[in-house]
């Protein structure tokens, strides 16, 4: 009983501390259903869709940046996997049900007050939808018989025309204009078209199951996914997909969604609360603290700072600072002669203390808190930082009295010190 109680307390403290220090904040969705896709048209207005078991066809809308989410009537009992709007009024969501074999396409022209069923003319499940204007759009998935499906519309979804891909499963589609687009899936499938989908050409370089693709121009794009019982996958191209280069995140779980806002800055989410960010086009990926163990399925940003990610159990997280951990300050830009981790002050402390450290060169810095059993209970820093002197506050209000350890780690330096929380 004591062991179980201790485990519960550790998990509780882990959640409270890590989440309080995180740049991501939980929003109240009002549902416990899984949410598979999120899309915002501006800082305030957005939608998320999903479903779970018998409670499918979930659509939620916010008009205040996610502070409040309101349920909308979808009129379907199928799962909804993808949603996209081209303005405040006009949008589509797609999905299906593997048990009934019926695919779903819904459209709204009044911001989701009413959703109208559109007939794709096929069985199967649709996992992704994208429109480039009021009329032209595509949706992809599979037909339930291990064959992929691609549909295109040129009249806003009134009619959908089948396009041939020849792949097995397709999970994501993205076009940058009316003729150039990509779709990805499994096994390791990457397809490209330069004539609006009339012809799709297979590209090499993919592997495993690819779940999301995004391009920011004709040349530069990323796709993410994972291997069964293997590492996560991130691939990048700078020549329109002729060549794809693997990028390393250091994780071993599926990545479900990727979103970039420019050539350098992007995020990918997945696995158990995994959020990764890059500021150099994916050369380095830095883990961000979500504070949750729920799986994350979709991420979208509208600028460098403001974004949302959604996932299982009705999870919706928002950031307004790009997801970076709060409380870190650079106290001097003068370049130190060596790396150093200083003793926290005050020590003992109640409930807050300041941890200072020096970086001799710009580095990916990690500063974590551990209990006496070696359990990691908080991540205070996990990002690329400039050379200089830095400090971060640690608040132990939700923590019990005792001895804790804080560890600074870079690729050139590791040091651990002890501190005492005394209440």
N, C-alpha and C positions, 0 to 999 in steps of 0.2 A: 504493500500500500504506500509506504514512504517513497519507494522508487517511482511509482506512478505519479505521486503528487509532485515530486521533484521535477520529473519530466514535464509535467503540465506547467509548472511555474517557469521553467526555463523557456519553454515554447512561448508562454505568455509574455515574458520579458523580451524575448527575441523579437516578437511582433511589435510590441510597444516602442522599444528603443529604435529599432531599425526603421520603423515606419515614421516615427517622429523626426528622424534625421534625414529622411528621404525627400527628394524633390517631387515625388508623386503622391497625390492625395486621393483617398477613396471617396467616390461619389455614391449617393444612394440611388440605386436603380429601381427599387421597388419590385424586383423579380429575383427568383433563384434560378431561372432558366439560363442556360449557356448563351452567351452573346458572341456571334461569330464575325461580325463586321461592324465597323463604325465609319461614319462619313459626316464631316462638317463642311458647310459652305462659307462660314465666317466664324468670328469669335463666339457668337451666341447660338447659332442655329445648327443643329445636327441630329442625326438618327443613328440608332443601332438596332440590329436585328439578330434573331436566333431562335431558340426553341429547346425543349427537353422532353423526352418521352412523349406523353400524351398532351403536353402543354406546348404545342408548337405554334408557328406563325407569329412569334413575338416581334413586335415593332415598338420601339420607344423613341420619343422625340423630346428635345430640349430647345428652349428659346432663350435661355440665360446661361449658356456655357456649360450646362450640366449640373447646375445647382439643383434644379428640379427636372425630373424625367416623367413624361406622360405617356401612358400606353395608348397605342392606336390599334384600331380594328383592322386586321389583315384579311379576314374572310377565308383563311386557309388553315388547315391542320398540319401542313407540311413544315419541315425545317426550312428556315430562311438563312442562307449562307453569305449573301453579299448584298450591299446596298450602295447606290450612288445617286447623287442629285447633281443637276447642272445649274440650278438656281434655287431660290427659296421655295418654289412651288413644284417643280417638275423633277421626278425621280423614279427609279426602278429598284425593285428587290427581286432576287431569284433564289430558288431552292428546289426542294423535292423531297421524296420519301422513298428510301430504298426498299421498303416493305410493300408499298403499293405500286411503285414504279412510275408514279405520276410526277412530271416536272412542273415547276411553278414559275411564272413570271407575272409580277404585279407592277402596275404603274399608277402614279398619282400626279395630278395637275393642280392640286390645292394644298400642297405641303404635307400630305398624308392624312388629311381629314377623311378622304375617301380613297381606297385602293381598288383598282379595277384589274381583274384577271385578264391576262393576254395569253393567247394559245400559241405555244411554241410548236405544236404538232408532233411532239415526241414524248417518249417515256424516258425515265432516268432521273438524274440529279444534276442541277446546275449550280456550280460553285462560285462563279465570278461573273460580274456584269460591268461593262463600261460603255458610256456614251461620250461622244466628243461634241455633240450639239443636240438640239431638240429632236433630230430625226435619225441620226446615224449611231448605231451601237452594236455591240457584240456580247454574247454570253457563251460560256464554255462549261463542259462537264463530262459525264459519261452516260451511256444509254441503258445501263443495267446489265449489259451483255459483254462487258469488257471492251467496249468500243467507245472512242471519244466522240463528242459532239461539239460542233461550233455552229452557232446561229448568228445571222446578221440581219439587221433591219435598217431600212432607209426611210421609214415613215413613222418613226417614233414607237415602233413595236406593234403597230396594227397587224403587220404580217412579218414573219420571220422566215428567212431562207437558210437552209442547211448548207454548210461548207464542209468540205472533206479535209480531214487532218491525217488520218491513218495512225494516230497514237492510241494508247490505251485509256489513260485517265488524264484529264486536264483540270487544273485547280485554280488557275489565275490567268487573266488576260489584260493586256494594256496596249493602247494605241496612243501615239503622240500626234497623229493627224489622221486624215481620212484614208490614207493608204498604207502607212507603216505601223506595224504592230507585232507583238510577241505574245505567245501563250506557253505556259509551262505545266508540267505534270509528272507522271510516273510511267515507266521507269526512266528517270533522268532526261525527260523529254523537254526540249526547247525548240519551238517552232517560230518562224518569222515569215511575215508577208510584207510585200512592198506594193501590192495592188488591191488593198482593202480586203484581203482574205480570199480572193478568187483562187490563188495558189499559196500554199504554205510549204516552206522549206525547212527541213530539219537542220538544226545546228548542233555541233559537237561540243563537248566540254562539260555537259551536265552529268549528274549521277544521283542515285537514290530517288527519293520522292521530293520534287520541287513544288512548294506550296504557294509561292508568291513571287511576282516579278514587277519591277518598276524601272522605267527609263525616264531620264530628265531631259534628254535630247536624242537626236538620231543615232548617236554613238555610245553614250554612257548609260549603263544600266546594271542592275543587280538582280539576282534571284537567290532565294533561300529555301531551305528544307532540312532534310535529315536522312540518315540511314537507319534501317531497323537494327537495333542493338549496336549502333555505332555512333559516330560523331555527328554534330550538326553540320550543315552545309551552307556556305556562302560563296557565290561566284560573281565575278565582276567582268564586264566587258567595256572596252573603250573604242571599239570599232564596229558597233552595231550588232555584235554577237558572232562575228566571224571567229573570234577567239574569246574564250572564257577562262579567267584565272581564279583559282581557288584562294579564298581568304580565310584566315584562321581566327576563330573566336575563343578557342580553348574550352568549349563546352561539349557535352555529350547528350544533347536532347534536341528534339525537333524545334526548328524555328518556323513559325507559321505566317509571319507577315513582315514586310520590309517597306520602309517609307523614307525617301530622301527629299530634301527641300532645295538642294543645290548640289554642285559637284562634290562637296566635301562633307556636308552634315546630313546624317541619317540615323535611323533607329531600326532595330529589328526585335521582335518579341516572339515568345513561344514557351515551350516546356513548362516547368513549375515556377511561375513568377519571373521568368527570364526577360530582362530588358537590357539590350545592348545599344550603345551609342558610339558613333565615330565622328570625328571632326576632320579627318584626312582621307575621305573617300573610301574608307574601309581598310586601309593599311593596318590600323589598330582599332580594335573594338573594346570598349570599356564597359564593364558591367555596372548597371544602375540598380539601386535597391527599390524593389516594388513593395516590400513589406508583406507580401502575400505568398501563399503556396498554391494558389489557383493557377490553372493553365491560361495562358493569354493567346488570343487568336487573331487579333487585328490591332494595328496602330496607325494613327494619322496625325500629322502636324499641319498647322496652317501658317506657321512662321517658325523662326529659330527657337522660340520659347514655348509656344502654346500647342499642346497636343493631348491626345487621349489614347488609351488602350483598353480593350474589353476582353472578357474571357469567361471561364466557367463560373457557375454559381452566381450569375448576375453581376460579375465584377466590372466596374468602370473606374479607371484611374485617370486623373488629369494632372498635368504639370503646366506651370506658367513660367518655369525657368529652364526649360530644356531637359529637365529631369535630373539636374545636378544636385548633389547633396548640399543642403543648406548649412550655414554656420562657418564655412571655411573662409578665412581672411588671409590675404597676403600682407604681412606687416613690414616687409622690407624687400625691395627689388635688388639690393646690393648682393652680388654673387658671393656666397660663402665659399671658404676654401675647402670644406669637407661636408659630407653628409653627417647629420646629427639628429638624434631624438632626445629632447630635453625632458627632465622630470616635470610631471604635471604640477600645477599650482592652483589652488592650495592642495595640499596632501597631508593628512586625510582631508576629505571634502564632503560637503553636504549642502545642497544636492548636486552642485555644478562644479566643474573644474575646467581648466584650460590646458590643452596639450599643444606644445610648440615643437616645431621641427625645422630642419634646414635641408635644402636640396642644392647640391653643388652644381648640378646640370639639370636641364628640363627632363622630367621623367614621368612615367606612369607610376603614380604613388598610391599605395594602399595603406590605410590606417584602420585597424580593426581592434575590437574589444573582446576579450575572452574571460570566462570565469575560471575558478580554480581547477575545474575538471578539464579545461582545455576546450570547452564549447564556445564557438563563436556566437556572441550575443548582439553585436552591433557593428555596422560598417560606417565609419565616419567619413572616410575619403576613399574614392576609387576612381581616379581620373588622371588625365595628363595635366601636369602642373609645371609652371615655369620655374627656373632656378630662382632661389631666394628663401626668405624666412617666412614661414606660414604658421598659423595657429587655428585651432578649432575647439569649440566648446563641446563638452560632454555633459549631458544632464542625466543624473541617475535617479530622478524622482520616482520612477516606476520600478526601481531596482532595490533589492534587499542589501542590507549592510554586509560587508565582507571585502575580501581581497580580489582584485581584478588585474588583468594584464592588458597593456596596449602595445600593439606591434606595428611598426612602420616597415614597409617593404617596397623596394624599387628593384630594378634589374641589376643595380650595383650595390645595394645596401639593405641589410636587414638588422633590426634591433628591437628588443622587447624590454619594457619596464613595468614595474609593479606600482599599483595605486590602491588606496584604501577608501572605500565609501563607508562613512560612520554616521549613522542616524541616531 
